[in-house]
Amino acid sequence: MTSPPRDASDAAFREALRQDDPALLYDRAPCGYLSTTPDGRVVRVNETFLTWTGYRHEDLVGRRRFVDLLPVGGRIYHETHYAPTLRMQGSAREIALEIVCADGRRLPVLVNAVLDRDADGTPLVIRTAVFDATERRRYEQELLAAKRRAEESEVRALQLAQTLQQTLIPPTPPHVPGLDVAAAYRPAGDGRHVGGDFYDVFQVSTDDWVVVLGDVQGKGVQAAAVTALVRYTVRAASVGHDAPRDVLRTLDEVLRGADTERFCTAVVARLRRVDGAWHATVACGGHPLPLLRRRGARPTSVGRHGPLLGVFPHPAFTDTDVPLRPGDALVLYTDGVTEARRRRGELYGDDRLAAVVDEHRGPAADVTDAILADVMAYQSGDARDDIAVVTVAVEPPGT
């Protein structure tokens, strides 16, 4: 879009100021002036408007109406909004329009107008000031383009993060002979923003399985990328290390050596069946301790707390051996469960979680579903943090 020759009109206005001539000040003002009859026919126009639009005096005065200078869309807006506002209120301010110039180009303008009436209220003349809005329009278009690019970038980033998330949250846990395994995951808010919670259940060898559940700090693409790094590091380290504490130590080294400032919490449980009996070995790094529910006993925490992963030099992690009998269940969860809050700020807490686990002693899926439903109800359906739960129950012989 070509800008009107403002330099010439500005110079003319400065000359008019120097001469202090009222007629020159009108003609050479830094804005366009038009006077029209109540029906919009032009009766007077200043030189600034003519310079901007390329019209001659005789092209407009007595021959054209103001609405005739507008494109089709502007004419519709003039008849449905601009003109009625002027008639009812007597003025209109900062109306954004386009003027069709003599050479066909469109000049973006802002229009202020007043309707003068006589003592009886009869309309006499409409006085209109027209301000060149070329630079403002260009600025607005640049803002809209930048906003559109940002939105497109956000959509791409969200799609990437969600794709990564789908690889980090298995659709269904694998079938483990002798174990009943179930998992539940609920992202925070409306689910659009991907968080760092993850879980994985995988086999190392015959009757040798690893369950890992963790939480990477933050949300979005970067958190999802670090979560992928954590998940696959745990898988690789579990092949080379029998002890969960060594898996966590390897993960800690990888995180501290990676190009990221994000830390992680995780709990690793290695489950082995020896002579028909299952045994779990549990190690935690900055993560809530799992709950162990035995037949006829209230659920209790198992394991020992360890430091955050990827933060401290020379961390120490501890293995805890847990023999598992038929009917026992191990429940792993993220802090989105126990740190869920009501609107008054009350935490969901460990005791409420233990009560839900104690109450539901059916299949593993019943436990995970009950926990998720109760935590969501506690927050009135608004998850303020990601929630992940994995339950591993030992099946009775012959199941």
N, C-alpha and C positions, 0 to 999 in steps of 0.2 A: 504494500500500500504506500503510495507516494504522499508525503507530508505536504501540506499547503505552504506557500512561501511566507513563513512567519517572519523571517528576517526583515523583509521589506515593510510589512505592516508594523512591526515593532519600531523600526527606524522612523516611519511616518508618525507614529504616536509620540515618540520622543520629540520630534520636530513640532508637533501640535502643542505639546506641553510647553516647549520653549516659547512659542508664539502666544500661548494662553488664549487661543481662539476657541470659543465654545463649539462652533460648527466643525472645526477641525478635530477637536477632541471627540466629538460624536463619530465623525467619519473615520478617524484613524485610531479608534479605541482598540485595545488588545483583545477584544471579543467582537463577535458580530452582533449587530443590532438590526431588528426588523420591527416595523409597526404594521399591523394588519387590521382590517375591519373585523367586526365580530364573526363574520363567516370565514375569515382567514385570508382574504385577498390582500396582497402586499401593497402598501401605500408608501412605505419608506424603507430604505435599506442603506446601511453604511458601506463605506469603501472596503473595510476589513472583510466583511462577509463576501463582497464581490471578488476580492482578491483571493480568498480561500477557495471559493467555489468555481471561479472562472466565468461567472455570468456577467452580462452587462446590465446596466441600470434599466434599460428599456426591455430587457428580457423578463424582468420580474415585476416592476411597479405597474400596477393596474392590469397585469396580464396573468399572473400566476397566484395561486393560493399557497400558503405555507405547506399544506398537506401534499400539494403536487410535487414538492421537492423531496418527498420521502419514498423509499422503496415500498413494495407491496406490503411486506410485513409491518413496516413503520406506519403505513396508512391505516391498517387495521387497528394497530395499537392506538393511533391518534384518535380514531373515531370511537373506540370502546373504552379508553381509559383517560388519555391526555385531555381531549376536548371536554368530556363530562366533568373531570376534576376542575378544570379551569372555570367552567360555567358555575359549578356549585360552590367552590371554595374561593374563587377569585384569583387564585394563583396556583402555579405548579413549579416545583423545584427539583433540580438535578434529574431531569428526565433524560435517559440515555436513548439517543436516536442516531440515525445515519442520514446524512444529506446526500442526495444524488447530484454530483457536480455536473457542470456543463459538458465535460469530456467523458462522462459516464462513470468515473470512479466514485467510490463512496467515502465520505468523510465522517468518521465517528465524532459525535458531538454530545455535550451535555447542555440541556436547555432549561433556562429559568424564564417564566412568563408571568405577567400580571394582566388582569382584565380591568380596565378603567370603566366606570359607570358614571352617569350623570346623577343629579340630585334625586331623580325619580327611580334610579336603579336600572335605567336602560343601558345596556352595553354600548360603549363608544368605540374603544380601540383596545387591541391586544398588543402589549409591548413585550418583545421577546429578546432575550440575550442568549447568544449562542457561543459556547466555549469549545474550542478545539480539544478533543479527547483522544487524539491519535496516540500519544505516548501512553496515556492511561490504558487504552485498549490493548496496546502492544504488551504492556506490563501485565494486564489481566490474562492475556492469552499465554504469556510465558508462565504465569503462576498456574494456570489450568494445565498446561503441558507438563510442568514439573509435578503437579499433583497426580496427573494420570500416570506419569512414569513411575512415581513412587508407589502408587497403588498396584501397578503391574508388577513392579519389583517385589512388593510385599506378597502378592498372590503367588509369584514363582517361588519365593522363599518358603511360603507356607506349604505349597505343594511338595517341594523338596523335603521339608521337615516331616510332613505327613508320610511321604514315601519311606523315609528313613525309619519313622516310628513303626510302620507296618512290619519292617524287618526285625524290630527289636521286641515287639510284643507278639509272640506266637498266637495264631488264631485259636488253636486248641492245644493243650499240653499233650505230650506223647503218651502212648499207652505203655505203662511200666508193669510187667507181670508181678503180681504180689502187692502192688501199691495202688492206692486210689489217689489220683492227682487231679486237682482242679485249681483254676486261677481266675481272677477277676481284675479288670483294669478299668478305671474311669478317669479321663483327663479332667483337669480343672475347668471351671466356667462352662462355656458353650462347646468346648472340645476343639475349637479351631486352632488354638495355640498349643503347639506340641511341647510337652514337658520332658523332664529327664528321668521319670520313673521307668523301670524296665524289669523284666524277669526272664528267666530262661531255664529250661529243663532239658538236659541232654545226657546221652549215654557215653561212658568212657570205655567200658568193657562189659562182659556178661555179669549181670547182677551188680553193676557198679554205675551209679548215676550221680549227677551233680545238679543241685537246685541252687540258683543264684537269684537274688532280688536286690535291687539297688536304686539309688536316686542320685542323678547328676545335677549339680547346682545350675539353676537357670532354666530358661525355656528357649524355644526357637531352633533355628538351623544349627547354630554352634553347639547348643546343648545336645541336639540329636546326634551330631557328628561325634562328640565326645562319648555319648552313650554307646554308639556303635563301636568305638575304640575299646570301651570297657567290656562290652559283651564278648567281643571276639578275643580280647586278651584273656579273659577268664576261661574261655573254651580252650585256647592254646595252652595256657598254664596248667590247666587241669589234666592235660595229657602227660605233661612232664613232672607234675608234682602230685603226690598222693594226699598231702595234708592241706586242708583249706587255708591254714595260716600262711603257707608258702605261696598259695595262689594269690592271696591278698597282698603279700609282700611284693610279688612280681607285678601285680596291678599297680601298686603304689609307685614302684620304680618307673613304670611306663608313663603314668600320669605326670610325675615330676619331671620326666624327660621330654614330655610332649610340649608343643607350642600352644599351651592353653593355661589360663589362670583358674579354670574351673576345677572344683574338687568334687569328690564323690563319696557316698556312703554305700556300703554293700554288706550283705550277709551271704555266706557260702555254706551250703550243707552238702556233705558227701554221704551218700547212702549206699551201703554195701550189704548184700545178703550172704552170710557165712553159715553153713550147716543149717540152712532153712530159717535162720533168724536175721532180722534186719538190724543194722546199727547205723546211727547217724553221727557224723563228726561235724561240729558247727564252729565257724569262726566269724567274728563281726568286725567291721571297720567303720566306726562312727554311726552305726545303724541300730535301730531298735532291736532288741533281742527277740528271737522267735518265742512263741508260746508252745509248750508241750502239754497236751491234754491226754492223760492216762485214764483208763477205765476206772470209774469210781472215785476219781480225785479231781480237785479243782485245777484248772490250767495254771501253770507256773512258767516263768521265764527260764530259758536255758542259755548257757553260753556266758562269755565275759565280754564286756565292752572293750573295744579297741579304738584307736585314733582315726580321725578322718583320713581318707585316702588322697594322696597327691598334695599334702600340705607339709607334714613334718619330716625332718630327716631322721633316719634310723628308727622307724616305728616298730613296735612290737605287737604281734597279734597272737591270740591264744586259741588253741583247739580245745573243744569240749566234747567228749564222747558221750553219746546218749543211746543206750540200748532201747530198741523199740519192740513192743509186743503187739500181738493182734489187737486191733481196736484203738491203739494209740494214734495220735495225730500230731503233726508238727505244723504250726501256722506261722508263715513268714509274711510280713506286711511292711509298708512304708509309713513314714510319719504323717502322711495325709490322712491316716486312720486316727491315730491317737491325738493328733494335734488339730483335728477338725474342731471348729468353733461354732457356737451359737452366736446369734447377733449380739448377745450381751457379753460375749467374749469368753464364755465358759468352755473349757477344753473337753473333748470327748473322753480322753483319758484311758489309762491302762485297765482300771477296774471294770469299766463298762465293756471294753473289748473282751476281757476274760469272761464276763458274765454271758456274753453272746456265744462265745466259743463253748462254754460249759453247757449252755442250753441246747445247742444243736450238735447232737452226737450221731447224726446220720451220715450219709455219704459226704465226701469232701466237697462236692459242689454245693451241698446244702449249707456248709459252713461258710464258704467264700461268699455265696449269694446273700446269706443272712448278714454277714459283716458289712458288705457293700450297701445293702438296703438300709441297715440301721444307721450307718454313718451318713448316708444321704438324707435320711429322715431327720437326723440330728441337726443337719445344716439347712433344713427346709428345702431340700432339693438343689441347693446351690453349692457345688463343690468348690471350695476356695483353694484347694491344692489337689495335685494328682493323687489317685488312690490305686494301690496295687496290693493284691493279696494272693498268696499261693498256699494251698493246704495239701499236705501229703499225709495220708492215713494208711496204716498197715491193714491189709485185708485179712480176715480170718482164713485159716487153712481151708482149701477146697473151694474158695470163692472163684 
